[in-house]
Amino acid sequence: MRIAFAVDNPKGLDSTIAGRFGRAEYFVIVDLDENGGVVKVEEFRNPGAESGSGAGVKSAQFLVDKKVDAAVGPSFGPNASAILTELGIKTISMAPGTPLKEALERIKDILT
């Protein structure tokens, strides 16, 4: 399973959830094995972060291209949410500032 986390500080598993999904500076993508163990952690600059408009759509399309199964962020705008949901990517809201490790533990039961 591949899970994308919207973050403002690219610190891998020590990152925290960003204040906004579409304008988050980075995405941390975590690959989990069938037992929920972390296999791989990658950091990517969010192409929507500097967008004048349509940041959520650009961010959502980026995650679609990265073939994630779920996206975690503070909230999702209607356009980003529609794209992700339509393509079978689960959206999970998490409070801004939540440590990524904590968010990951909270959602494992939801996703596995």
Biopython code that builds the backbone (N, CA, C, O; Angstrom):
import numpy as np
from Bio.PDB.StructureBuilder import StructureBuilder

atoms = [
    (1, "MET", "N", (0.841, -1.174, 0.000)),
    (1, "MET", "CA", (0.000, 0.000, 0.000)),
    (1, "MET", "C", (0.888, 1.240, 0.000)),
    (1, "MET", "O", (1.895, 1.300, 0.705)),
    (2, "ARG", "N", (0.493, 2.232, -0.808)),
    (2, "ARG", "CA", (1.219, 3.511, -0.884)),
    (2, "ARG", "C", (0.335, 4.610, -0.308)),
    (2, "ARG", "O", (-0.802, 4.805, -0.736)),
    (3, "ILE", "N", (0.880, 5.320, 0.666)),
    (3, "ILE", "CA", (0.133, 6.393, 1.321)),
    (3, "ILE", "C", (0.914, 7.692, 1.174)),
    (3, "ILE", "O", (2.104, 7.749, 1.484)),
    (4, "ALA", "N", (0.237, 8.732, 0.698)),
    (4, "ALA", "CA", (0.855, 10.052, 0.552)),
    (4, "ALA", "C", (0.401, 10.950, 1.695)),
    (4, "ALA", "O", (-0.785, 11.008, 2.020)),
    (5, "PHE", "N", (1.347, 11.643, 2.295)),
    (5, "PHE", "CA", (1.079, 12.585, 3.380)),
    (5, "PHE", "C", (1.460, 13.982, 2.914)),
    (5, "PHE", "O", (2.581, 14.193, 2.454)),
    (6, "ALA", "N", (0.543, 14.938, 3.028)),
    (6, "ALA", "CA", (0.828, 16.336, 2.700)),
    (6, "ALA", "C", (1.582, 16.948, 3.879)),
    (6, "ALA", "O", (1.061, 17.007, 4.992)),
    (7, "VAL", "N", (2.819, 17.406, 3.629)),
    (7, "VAL", "CA", (3.657, 17.958, 4.701)),
    (7, "VAL", "C", (4.326, 19.249, 4.235)),
    (7, "VAL", "O", (4.461, 19.493, 3.036)),
    (8, "ASP", "N", (4.740, 20.067, 5.192)),
    (8, "ASP", "CA", (5.484, 21.279, 4.851)),
    (8, "ASP", "C", (6.971, 21.135, 5.127)),
    (8, "ASP", "O", (7.775, 21.946, 4.667)),
    (9, "ASN", "N", (7.333, 20.116, 5.870)),
    (9, "ASN", "CA", (8.735, 19.909, 6.227)),
    (9, "ASN", "C", (9.169, 18.511, 5.800)),
    (9, "ASN", "O", (8.715, 17.528, 6.386)),
    (10, "PRO", "N", (10.031, 18.399, 4.802)),
    (10, "PRO", "CA", (10.412, 17.076, 4.298)),
    (10, "PRO", "C", (11.413, 16.381, 5.221)),
    (10, "PRO", "O", (12.623, 16.434, 4.999)),
    (11, "LYS", "N", (10.892, 15.736, 6.251)),
    (11, "LYS", "CA", (11.745, 15.041, 7.214)),
    (11, "LYS", "C", (11.374, 13.567, 7.299)),
    (11, "LYS", "O", (11.480, 12.959, 8.364)),
    (12, "GLY", "N", (10.940, 12.989, 6.183)),
    (12, "GLY", "CA", (10.581, 11.578, 6.173)),
    (12, "GLY", "C", (9.504, 11.271, 7.194)),
    (12, "GLY", "O", (8.487, 11.963, 7.262)),
    (13, "LEU", "N", (9.726, 10.235, 7.988)),
    (13, "LEU", "CA", (8.741, 9.828, 8.990)),
    (13, "LEU", "C", (8.640, 10.823, 10.144)),
    (13, "LEU", "O", (7.719, 10.731, 10.956)),
    (14, "ASP", "N", (9.572, 11.772, 10.230)),
    (14, "ASP", "CA", (9.533, 12.797, 11.277)),
    (14, "ASP", "C", (8.838, 14.076, 10.814)),
    (14, "ASP", "O", (8.864, 15.084, 11.520)),
    (15, "SER", "N", (8.227, 14.044, 9.648)),
    (15, "SER", "CA", (7.483, 15.195, 9.128)),
    (15, "SER", "C", (6.193, 15.382, 9.919)),
    (15, "SER", "O", (5.805, 14.523, 10.712)),
    (16, "THR", "N", (5.531, 16.524, 9.690)),
    (16, "THR", "CA", (4.221, 16.774, 10.296)),
    (16, "THR", "C", (3.231, 17.155, 9.195)),
    (16, "THR", "O", (3.622, 17.677, 8.151)),
    (17, "ILE", "N", (1.959, 16.891, 9.435)),
    (17, "ILE", "CA", (0.912, 17.177, 8.451)),
    (17, "ILE", "C", (0.828, 18.686, 8.214)),
    (17, "ILE", "O", (0.849, 19.483, 9.153)),
    (18, "ALA", "N", (0.732, 19.053, 6.945)),
    (18, "ALA", "CA", (0.689, 20.461, 6.528)),
    (18, "ALA", "C", (-0.634, 21.118, 6.905)),
    (18, "ALA", "O", (-1.591, 20.450, 7.298)),
    (19, "GLY", "N", (-0.665, 22.436, 6.776)),
    (19, "GLY", "CA", (-1.875, 23.192, 7.052)),
    (19, "GLY", "C", (-2.870, 23.172, 5.909)),
    (19, "GLY", "O", (-4.059, 23.414, 6.113)),
    (20, "ARG", "N", (-2.385, 22.880, 4.691)),
    (20, "ARG", "CA", (-3.254, 22.838, 3.505)),
    (20, "ARG", "C", (-2.790, 21.704, 2.590)),
    (20, "ARG", "O", (-1.589, 21.471, 2.447)),
    (21, "PHE", "N", (-3.734, 21.006, 1.976)),
    (21, "PHE", "CA", (-3.379, 19.904, 1.085)),
    (21, "PHE", "C", (-2.764, 20.409, -0.214)),
    (21, "PHE", "O", (-1.622, 20.074, -0.529)),
    (22, "GLY", "N", (-3.496, 21.197, -0.957)),
    (22, "GLY", "CA", (-3.057, 21.615, -2.287)),
    (22, "GLY", "C", (-1.806, 22.455, -2.297)),
    (22, "GLY", "O", (-1.057, 22.447, -3.275)),
    (23, "ARG", "N", (-1.568, 23.179, -1.225)),
    (23, "ARG", "CA", (-0.396, 24.053, -1.157)),
    (23, "ARG", "C", (0.672, 23.546, -0.191)),
    (23, "ARG", "O", (1.593, 24.285, 0.157)),
    (24, "ALA", "N", (0.556, 22.303, 0.239)),
    (24, "ALA", "CA", (1.618, 21.708, 1.059)),
    (24, "ALA", "C", (2.912, 21.753, 0.250)),
    (24, "ALA", "O", (2.893, 21.536, -0.961)),
    (25, "GLU", "N", (4.011, 22.028, 0.897)),
    (25, "GLU", "CA", (5.289, 22.127, 0.182)),
    (25, "GLU", "C", (5.743, 20.779, -0.387)),
    (25, "GLU", "O", (6.334, 20.718, -1.466)),
    (26, "TYR", "N", (5.459, 19.701, 0.352)),
    (26, "TYR", "CA", (5.967, 18.384, -0.042)),
    (26, "TYR", "C", (4.912, 17.309, 0.191)),
    (26, "TYR", "O", (3.927, 17.509, 0.901)),
    (27, "PHE", "N", (5.156, 16.168, -0.432)),
    (27, "PHE", "CA", (4.447, 14.939, -0.111)),
    (27, "PHE", "C", (5.481, 13.920, 0.329)),
    (27, "PHE", "O", (6.518, 13.755, -0.312)),
    (28, "VAL", "N", (5.194, 13.246, 1.417)),
    (28, "VAL", "CA", (5.987, 12.093, 1.829)),
    (28, "VAL", "C", (5.135, 10.881, 1.479)),
    (28, "VAL", "O", (3.997, 10.760, 1.933)),
    (29, "ILE", "N", (5.690, 9.989, 0.673)),
    (29, "ILE", "CA", (4.965, 8.781, 0.273)),
    (29, "ILE", "C", (5.604, 7.591, 0.969)),
    (29, "ILE", "O", (6.804, 7.345, 0.851)),
    (30, "VAL", "N", (4.769, 6.857, 1.700)),
    (30, "VAL", "CA", (5.218, 5.715, 2.484)),
    (30, "VAL", "C", (4.626, 4.451, 1.875)),
    (30, "VAL", "O", (3.415, 4.348, 1.682)),
    (31, "ASP", "N", (5.493, 3.495, 1.576)),
    (31, "ASP", "CA", (5.055, 2.187, 1.092)),
    (31, "ASP", "C", (5.020, 1.227, 2.276)),
    (31, "ASP", "O", (5.982, 1.132, 3.037)),
    (32, "LEU", "N", (3.905, 0.519, 2.425)),
    (32, "LEU", "CA", (3.743, -0.455, 3.499)),
    (32, "LEU", "C", (3.650, -1.860, 2.928)),
    (32, "LEU", "O", (3.127, -2.063, 1.832)),
    (33, "ASP", "N", (4.165, -2.833, 3.684)),
    (33, "ASP", "CA", (4.001, -4.225, 3.273)),
    (33, "ASP", "C", (2.637, -4.724, 3.746)),
    (33, "ASP", "O", (1.868, -3.967, 4.337)),
    (34, "GLU", "N", (2.338, -5.995, 3.486)),
    (34, "GLU", "CA", (1.016, -6.537, 3.815)),
    (34, "GLU", "C", (0.745, -6.582, 5.318)),
    (34, "GLU", "O", (-0.406, -6.709, 5.734)),
    (35, "ASN", "N", (1.800, -6.477, 6.140)),
    (35, "ASN", "CA", (1.628, -6.462, 7.592)),
    (35, "ASN", "C", (1.613, -5.050, 8.174)),
    (35, "ASN", "O", (1.549, -4.884, 9.392)),
    (36, "GLY", "N", (1.670, -4.039, 7.316)),
    (36, "GLY", "CA", (1.667, -2.656, 7.776)),
    (36, "GLY", "C", (3.036, -2.116, 8.119)),
    (36, "GLY", "O", (3.151, -1.016, 8.659)),
    (37, "GLY", "N", (4.083, -2.877, 7.813)),
    (37, "GLY", "CA", (5.448, -2.411, 8.070)),
    (37, "GLY", "C", (5.916, -1.461, 6.980)),
    (37, "GLY", "O", (5.552, -1.613, 5.814)),
    (38, "VAL", "N", (6.718, -0.487, 7.361)),
    (38, "VAL", "CA", (7.242, 0.488, 6.405)),
    (38, "VAL", "C", (8.334, -0.162, 5.558)),
    (38, "VAL", "O", (9.305, -0.705, 6.087)),
    (39, "VAL", "N", (8.161, -0.100, 4.240)),
    (39, "VAL", "CA", (9.118, -0.664, 3.297)),
    (39, "VAL", "C", (9.977, 0.431, 2.673)),
    (39, "VAL", "O", (11.175, 0.248, 2.458)),
    (40, "LYS", "N", (9.347, 1.578, 2.385)),
    (40, "LYS", "CA", (10.043, 2.644, 1.668)),
    (40, "LYS", "C", (9.416, 3.985, 2.020)),
    (40, "LYS", "O", (8.203, 4.086, 2.206)),
    (41, "VAL", "N", (10.260, 5.021, 2.110)),
    (41, "VAL", "CA", (9.795, 6.386, 2.364)),
    (41, "VAL", "C", (10.433, 7.294, 1.322)),
    (41, "VAL", "O", (11.654, 7.305, 1.167)),
    (42, "GLU", "N", (9.603, 8.060, 0.604)),
    (42, "GLU", "CA", (10.097, 8.985, -0.419)),
    (42, "GLU", "C", (9.526, 10.373, -0.160)),
    (42, "GLU", "O", (8.422, 10.514, 0.368)),
    (43, "GLU", "N", (10.289, 11.395, -0.535)),
    (43, "GLU", "CA", (9.838, 12.783, -0.415)),
    (43, "GLU", "C", (9.811, 13.417, -1.796)),
    (43, "GLU", "O", (10.738, 13.250, -2.588)),
    (44, "PHE", "N", (8.733, 14.148, -2.075)),
    (44, "PHE", "CA", (8.585, 14.818, -3.368)),
    (44, "PHE", "C", (8.097, 16.238, -3.149)),
    (44, "PHE", "O", (7.234, 16.479, -2.304)),
    (45, "ARG", "N", (8.638, 17.167, -3.897)),
    (45, "ARG", "CA", (8.130, 18.541, -3.877)),
    (45, "ARG", "C", (6.747, 18.521, -4.532)),
    (45, "ARG", "O", (6.557, 17.867, -5.558)),
    (46, "ASN", "N", (5.794, 19.222, -3.953)),
    (46, "ASN", "CA", (4.430, 19.266, -4.464)),
    (46, "ASN", "C", (4.352, 20.262, -5.622)),
    (46, "ASN", "O", (4.600, 21.451, -5.420)),
    (47, "PRO", "N", (4.018, 19.808, -6.818)),
    (47, "PRO", "CA", (3.920, 20.729, -7.955)),
    (47, "PRO", "C", (2.784, 21.740, -7.819)),
    (47, "PRO", "O", (2.776, 22.748, -8.525)),
    (48, "GLY", "N", (1.842, 21.498, -6.942)),
    (48, "GLY", "CA", (0.739, 22.430, -6.739)),
    (48, "GLY", "C", (1.047, 23.536, -5.746)),
    (48, "GLY", "O", (0.300, 24.510, -5.656)),
    (49, "ALA", "N", (2.135, 23.401, -4.999)),
    (49, "ALA", "CA", (2.436, 24.340, -3.914)),
    (49, "ALA", "C", (2.563, 25.780, -4.383)),
    (49, "ALA", "O", (2.116, 26.694, -3.691)),
    (50, "GLU", "N", (3.159, 25.996, -5.533)),
    (50, "GLU", "CA", (3.399, 27.351, -6.033)),
    (50, "GLU", "C", (2.398, 27.765, -7.111)),
    (50, "GLU", "O", (2.563, 28.803, -7.752)),
    (51, "SER", "N", (1.380, 26.966, -7.303)),
    (51, "SER", "CA", (0.407, 27.222, -8.361)),
    (51, "SER", "C", (-0.447, 28.446, -8.049)),
    (51, "SER", "O", (-0.888, 28.638, -6.916)),
    (52, "GLY", "N", (-0.673, 29.265, -9.064)),
    (52, "GLY", "CA", (-1.533, 30.432, -8.890)),
    (52, "GLY", "C", (-2.979, 30.045, -8.647)),
    (52, "GLY", "O", (-3.674, 30.680, -7.853)),
    (53, "SER", "N", (-3.427, 29.013, -9.322)),
    (53, "SER", "CA", (-4.781, 28.497, -9.124)),
    (53, "SER", "C", (-4.768, 27.008, -9.435)),
    (53, "SER", "O", (-3.857, 26.516, -10.101)),
    (54, "GLY", "N", (-5.760, 26.303, -8.961)),
    (54, "GLY", "CA", (-5.844, 24.870, -9.228)),
    (54, "GLY", "C", (-4.821, 24.040, -8.482)),
    (54, "GLY", "O", (-4.448, 22.960, -8.939)),
    (55, "ALA", "N", (-4.357, 24.534, -7.328)),
    (55, "ALA", "CA", (-3.324, 23.824, -6.567)),
    (55, "ALA", "C", (-3.784, 22.430, -6.156)),
    (55, "ALA", "O", (-3.022, 21.469, -6.257)),
    (56, "GLY", "N", (-5.017, 22.316, -5.697)),
    (56, "GLY", "CA", (-5.527, 21.020, -5.261)),
    (56, "GLY", "C", (-5.603, 20.013, -6.388)),
    (56, "GLY", "O", (-5.295, 18.836, -6.200)),
    (57, "VAL", "N", (-6.016, 20.476, -7.565)),
    (57, "VAL", "CA", (-6.111, 19.597, -8.737)),
    (57, "VAL", "C", (-4.724, 19.124, -9.153)),
    (57, "VAL", "O", (-4.530, 17.940, -9.430)),
    (58, "LYS", "N", (-3.755, 20.039, -9.198)),
    (58, "LYS", "CA", (-2.382, 19.660, -9.567)),
    (58, "LYS", "C", (-1.799, 18.681, -8.558)),
    (58, "LYS", "O", (-1.125, 17.720, -8.928)),
    (59, "SER", "N", (-2.063, 18.929, -7.292)),
    (59, "SER", "CA", (-1.573, 18.037, -6.243)),
    (59, "SER", "C", (-2.209, 16.656, -6.363)),
    (59, "SER", "O", (-1.525, 15.639, -6.252)),
    (60, "ALA", "N", (-3.513, 16.626, -6.587)),
    (60, "ALA", "CA", (-4.220, 15.349, -6.730)),
    (60, "ALA", "C", (-3.704, 14.575, -7.937)),
    (60, "ALA", "O", (-3.481, 13.368, -7.849)),
    (61, "GLN", "N", (-3.515, 15.256, -9.061)),
    (61, "GLN", "CA", (-3.017, 14.587, -10.264)),
    (61, "GLN", "C", (-1.622, 14.021, -10.036)),
    (61, "GLN", "O", (-1.302, 12.936, -10.522)),
    (62, "PHE", "N", (-0.792, 14.752, -9.297)),
    (62, "PHE", "CA", (0.551, 14.274, -8.968)),
    (62, "PHE", "C", (0.471, 12.959, -8.193)),
    (62, "PHE", "O", (1.222, 12.024, -8.472)),
    (63, "LEU", "N", (-0.437, 12.890, -7.225)),
    (63, "LEU", "CA", (-0.577, 11.666, -6.435)),
    (63, "LEU", "C", (-1.150, 10.521, -7.259)),
    (63, "LEU", "O", (-0.793, 9.362, -7.048)),
    (64, "VAL", "N", (-2.029, 10.839, -8.189)),
    (64, "VAL", "CA", (-2.536, 9.813, -9.116)),
    (64, "VAL", "C", (-1.367, 9.245, -9.913)),
    (64, "VAL", "O", (-1.242, 8.029, -10.061)),
    (65, "ASP", "N", (-0.513, 10.129, -10.427)),
    (65, "ASP", "CA", (0.646, 9.694, -11.209)),
    (65, "ASP", "C", (1.613, 8.850, -10.381)),
    (65, "ASP", "O", (2.297, 7.980, -10.920)),
    (66, "LYS", "N", (1.669, 9.101, -9.088)),
    (66, "LYS", "CA", (2.551, 8.339, -8.187)),
    (66, "LYS", "C", (1.901, 7.035, -7.732)),
    (66, "LYS", "O", (2.500, 6.263, -6.983)),
    (67, "LYS", "N", (0.679, 6.796, -8.186)),
    (67, "LYS", "CA", (-0.042, 5.547, -7.920)),
    (67, "LYS", "C", (-0.228, 5.261, -6.421)),
    (67, "LYS", "O", (0.005, 4.147, -5.952)),
    (68, "VAL", "N", (-0.653, 6.299, -5.686)),
    (68, "VAL", "CA", (-0.910, 6.091, -4.262)),
    (68, "VAL", "C", (-2.292, 5.476, -4.058)),
    (68, "VAL", "O", (-3.178, 5.607, -4.902)),
    (69, "ASP", "N", (-2.453, 4.808, -2.930)),
    (69, "ASP", "CA", (-3.731, 4.198, -2.565)),
    (69, "ASP", "C", (-4.545, 5.090, -1.636)),
    (69, "ASP", "O", (-5.769, 4.978, -1.568)),
    (70, "ALA", "N", (-3.850, 5.982, -0.919)),
    (70, "ALA", "CA", (-4.519, 6.871, 0.032)),
    (70, "ALA", "C", (-3.741, 8.171, 0.136)),
    (70, "ALA", "O", (-2.528, 8.206, -0.074)),
    (71, "ALA", "N", (-4.460, 9.242, 0.464)),
    (71, "ALA", "CA", (-3.848, 10.555, 0.670)),
    (71, "ALA", "C", (-4.287, 11.074, 2.033)),
    (71, "ALA", "O", (-5.462, 11.005, 2.393)),
    (72, "VAL", "N", (-3.315, 11.598, 2.787)),
    (72, "VAL", "CA", (-3.586, 12.131, 4.118)),
    (72, "VAL", "C", (-3.226, 13.609, 4.120)),
    (72, "VAL", "O", (-2.123, 13.988, 3.728)),
    (73, "GLY", "N", (-4.163, 14.438, 4.563)),
    (73, "GLY", "CA", (-3.930, 15.873, 4.631)),
    (73, "GLY", "C", (-4.877, 16.502, 5.626)),
    (73, "GLY", "O", (-5.699, 15.810, 6.227)),
    (74, "PRO", "N", (-4.771, 17.827, 5.811)),
    (74, "PRO", "CA", (-5.624, 18.490, 6.793)),
    (74, "PRO", "C", (-7.091, 18.526, 6.360)),
    (74, "PRO", "O", (-7.992, 18.346, 7.179)),
    (75, "SER", "N", (-7.313, 18.754, 5.097)),
    (75, "SER", "CA", (-8.643, 18.730, 4.480)),
    (75, "SER", "C", (-8.412, 18.754, 2.977)),
    (75, "SER", "O", (-7.315, 19.067, 2.515)),
    (76, "PHE", "N", (-9.428, 18.430, 2.236)),
    (76, "PHE", "CA", (-9.300, 18.351, 0.784)),
    (76, "PHE", "C", (-10.374, 19.217, 0.155)),
    (76, "PHE", "O", (-11.548, 19.116, 0.510)),
    (77, "GLY", "N", (-9.976, 20.069, -0.778)),
    (77, "GLY", "CA", (-10.945, 20.886, -1.489)),
    (77, "GLY", "C", (-11.836, 20.008, -2.350)),
    (77, "GLY", "O", (-11.505, 18.848, -2.595)),
    (78, "PRO", "N", (-12.964, 20.540, -2.815)),
    (78, "PRO", "CA", (-13.917, 19.725, -3.569)),
    (78, "PRO", "C", (-13.345, 19.150, -4.863)),
    (78, "PRO", "O", (-13.651, 18.008, -5.205)),
    (79, "ASN", "N", (-12.531, 19.900, -5.583)),
    (79, "ASN", "CA", (-11.987, 19.402, -6.848)),
    (79, "ASN", "C", (-10.954, 18.303, -6.618)),
    (79, "ASN", "O", (-10.982, 17.268, -7.285)),
    (80, "ALA", "N", (-10.047, 18.529, -5.678)),
    (80, "ALA", "CA", (-9.040, 17.509, -5.366)),
    (80, "ALA", "C", (-9.714, 16.252, -4.842)),
    (80, "ALA", "O", (-9.364, 15.139, -5.235)),
    (81, "SER", "N", (-10.673, 16.433, -3.959)),
    (81, "SER", "CA", (-11.388, 15.297, -3.388)),
    (81, "SER", "C", (-12.107, 14.498, -4.467)),
    (81, "SER", "O", (-12.083, 13.268, -4.450)),
    (82, "ALA", "N", (-12.742, 15.189, -5.400)),
    (82, "ALA", "CA", (-13.466, 14.510, -6.478)),
    (82, "ALA", "C", (-12.523, 13.678, -7.337)),
    (82, "ALA", "O", (-12.836, 12.536, -7.673)),
    (83, "ILE", "N", (-11.376, 14.238, -7.692)),
    (83, "ILE", "CA", (-10.402, 13.511, -8.521)),
    (83, "ILE", "C", (-9.913, 12.270, -7.792)),
    (83, "ILE", "O", (-9.922, 11.172, -8.348)),
    (84, "LEU", "N", (-9.488, 12.444, -6.551)),
    (84, "LEU", "CA", (-8.938, 11.323, -5.794)),
    (84, "LEU", "C", (-9.985, 10.236, -5.573)),
    (84, "LEU", "O", (-9.709, 9.054, -5.775)),
    (85, "THR", "N", (-11.172, 10.632, -5.164)),
    (85, "THR", "CA", (-12.237, 9.663, -4.889)),
    (85, "THR", "C", (-12.657, 8.922, -6.153)),
    (85, "THR", "O", (-12.847, 7.706, -6.135)),
    (86, "GLU", "N", (-12.800, 9.658, -7.241)),
    (86, "GLU", "CA", (-13.209, 9.045, -8.509)),
    (86, "GLU", "C", (-12.218, 7.979, -8.963)),
    (86, "GLU", "O", (-12.604, 6.993, -9.590)),
    (87, "LEU", "N", (-10.949, 8.178, -8.646)),
    (87, "LEU", "CA", (-9.918, 7.236, -9.073)),
    (87, "LEU", "C", (-9.577, 6.203, -8.004)),
    (87, "LEU", "O", (-8.587, 5.480, -8.119)),
    (88, "GLY", "N", (-10.408, 6.141, -6.960)),
    (88, "GLY", "CA", (-10.252, 5.093, -5.955)),
    (88, "GLY", "C", (-9.191, 5.351, -4.909)),
    (88, "GLY", "O", (-8.773, 4.426, -4.212)),
    (89, "ILE", "N", (-8.743, 6.599, -4.783)),
    (89, "ILE", "CA", (-7.749, 6.944, -3.772)),
    (89, "ILE", "C", (-8.494, 7.448, -2.540)),
    (89, "ILE", "O", (-9.236, 8.428, -2.606)),
    (90, "LYS", "N", (-8.288, 6.772, -1.428)),
    (90, "LYS", "CA", (-8.978, 7.132, -0.183)),
    (90, "LYS", "C", (-8.382, 8.422, 0.370)),
    (90, "LYS", "O", (-7.162, 8.572, 0.416)),
    (91, "THR", "N", (-9.234, 9.352, 0.789)),
    (91, "THR", "CA", (-8.769, 10.591, 1.410)),
    (91, "THR", "C", (-9.036, 10.525, 2.910)),
    (91, "THR", "O", (-10.127, 10.161, 3.349)),
    (92, "ILE", "N", (-8.023, 10.883, 3.678)),
    (92, "ILE", "CA", (-8.115, 10.822, 5.132)),
    (92, "ILE", "C", (-7.679, 12.165, 5.698)),
    (92, "ILE", "O", (-6.560, 12.616, 5.454)),
    (93, "SER", "N", (-8.562, 12.799, 6.451)),
    (93, "SER", "CA", (-8.236, 14.090, 7.061)),
    (93, "SER", "C", (-7.545, 13.883, 8.399)),
    (93, "SER", "O", (-7.926, 13.026, 9.196)),
    (94, "MET", "N", (-6.518, 14.693, 8.621)),
    (94, "MET", "CA", (-5.733, 14.636, 9.848)),
    (94, "MET", "C", (-5.377, 16.069, 10.225)),
    (94, "MET", "O", (-5.061, 16.873, 9.348)),
    (95, "ALA", "N", (-5.422, 16.397, 11.488)),
    (95, "ALA", "CA", (-5.175, 17.768, 11.942)),
    (95, "ALA", "C", (-3.780, 18.254, 11.546)),
    (95, "ALA", "O", (-2.810, 17.502, 11.635)),
    (96, "PRO", "N", (-3.681, 19.511, 11.109)),
    (96, "PRO", "CA", (-2.365, 20.081, 10.804)),
    (96, "PRO", "C", (-1.450, 19.976, 12.027)),
    (96, "PRO", "O", (-1.888, 20.153, 13.164)),
    (97, "GLY", "N", (-0.189, 19.688, 11.774)),
    (97, "GLY", "CA", (0.786, 19.564, 12.851)),
    (97, "GLY", "C", (0.888, 18.176, 13.440)),
    (97, "GLY", "O", (1.777, 17.914, 14.251)),
    (98, "THR", "N", (-0.015, 17.269, 13.045)),
    (98, "THR", "CA", (0.058, 15.892, 13.537)),
    (98, "THR", "C", (1.346, 15.256, 13.027)),
    (98, "THR", "O", (1.626, 15.320, 11.830)),
    (99, "PRO", "N", (2.139, 14.643, 13.910)),
    (99, "PRO", "CA", (3.345, 13.955, 13.450)),
    (99, "PRO", "C", (2.983, 12.829, 12.479)),
    (99, "PRO", "O", (2.021, 12.095, 12.701)),
    (100, "LEU", "N", (3.754, 12.704, 11.416)),
    (100, "LEU", "CA", (3.476, 11.695, 10.393)),
    (100, "LEU", "C", (3.437, 10.296, 10.998)),
    (100, "LEU", "O", (2.563, 9.499, 10.657)),
    (101, "LYS", "N", (4.370, 9.989, 11.888)),
    (101, "LYS", "CA", (4.378, 8.654, 12.511)),
    (101, "LYS", "C", (3.062, 8.379, 13.235)),
    (101, "LYS", "O", (2.517, 7.278, 13.155)),
    (102, "GLU", "N", (2.563, 9.381, 13.937)),
    (102, "GLU", "CA", (1.293, 9.233, 14.657)),
    (102, "GLU", "C", (0.138, 9.053, 13.670)),
    (102, "GLU", "O", (-0.726, 8.199, 13.867)),
    (103, "ALA", "N", (0.129, 9.855, 12.616)),
    (103, "ALA", "CA", (-0.915, 9.742, 11.592)),
    (103, "ALA", "C", (-0.894, 8.354, 10.963)),
    (103, "ALA", "O", (-1.944, 7.751, 10.738)),
    (104, "LEU", "N", (0.294, 7.855, 10.684)),
    (104, "LEU", "CA", (0.435, 6.533, 10.071)),
    (104, "LEU", "C", (-0.145, 5.455, 10.980)),
    (104, "LEU", "O", (-0.866, 4.573, 10.513)),
    (105, "GLU", "N", (0.160, 5.520, 12.256)),
    (105, "GLU", "CA", (-0.372, 4.527, 13.194)),
    (105, "GLU", "C", (-1.894, 4.610, 13.285)),
    (105, "GLU", "O", (-2.568, 3.582, 13.354)),
    (106, "ARG", "N", (-2.433, 5.819, 13.287)),
    (106, "ARG", "CA", (-3.889, 6.002, 13.384)),
    (106, "ARG", "C", (-4.627, 5.412, 12.190)),
    (106, "ARG", "O", (-5.720, 4.866, 12.342)),
    (107, "ILE", "N", (-4.040, 5.518, 11.011)),
    (107, "ILE", "CA", (-4.770, 5.099, 9.811)),
    (107, "ILE", "C", (-4.494, 3.669, 9.370)),
    (107, "ILE", "O", (-5.183, 3.162, 8.485)),
    (108, "LYS", "N", (-3.520, 3.016, 9.953)),
    (108, "LYS", "CA", (-3.219, 1.636, 9.541)),
    (108, "LYS", "C", (-4.444, 0.739, 9.643)),
    (108, "LYS", "O", (-4.698, -0.070, 8.751)),
    (109, "ASP", "N", (-5.204, 0.876, 10.724)),
    (109, "ASP", "CA", (-6.396, 0.038, 10.901)),
    (109, "ASP", "C", (-7.460, 0.333, 9.853)),
    (109, "ASP", "O", (-8.203, -0.558, 9.443)),
    (110, "ILE", "N", (-7.527, 1.582, 9.425)),
    (110, "ILE", "CA", (-8.507, 1.976, 8.413)),
    (110, "ILE", "C", (-8.168, 1.351, 7.063)),
    (110, "ILE", "O", (-9.055, 0.947, 6.311)),
    (111, "LEU", "N", (-6.880, 1.279, 6.773)),
    (111, "LEU", "CA", (-6.447, 0.903, 5.429)),
    (111, "LEU", "C", (-6.085, -0.566, 5.257)),
    (111, "LEU", "O", (-6.094, -1.072, 4.135)),
    (112, "THR", "N", (-5.767, -1.261, 6.344)),
    (112, "THR", "CA", (-5.328, -2.655, 6.181)),
    (112, "THR", "C", (-6.367, -3.630, 6.671)),
    (112, "THR", "O", (-6.156, -4.841, 6.606)),
]
sb = StructureBuilder()
sb.init_structure("model")
sb.init_model(0)
sb.init_chain("A")
sb.init_seg("    ")
for serial, (resi, resn, name, xyz) in enumerate(atoms, 1):
    if name == "N":
        sb.init_residue(resn, " ", resi, " ")
    sb.init_atom(name, np.array(xyz, "f"), 0.0, 1.0, " ", f" {name:<3s}", serial, name[0])
structure = sb.get_structure()
